[in-house]
């Protein structure tokens, strides 16, 4: 069975860029799931169990930090690794994400090499 990734970002364009960067980094996923915010992602995770989640931090409805909190409280999905993909440059928000279980972060804009470097060891 092939690997699955869930990309959470309120920008459809950014979700497509992330998908393309995964391919360019040599990370092949059989299934690429997409969600426009944390709440949609949580709803999807009731049916789907991706191998890894890539999440933006700043989104409407439910941001990436709140998503991490909700995910951590759900035994069925709490162990799925999450990497934050964000424009945030401050360490405070990234440190908060890591304290809530994120395995790392990738700063936008990013290159396929950066994606490979961060995700390669997680999948």
Helices and strands as residue ranges (DSSP letters): E 4-8, H 12-24, E 31-35, H 38-44, E 52-55, H 64-72, E 81-86, H 91-99, E 104-107, H 112-119
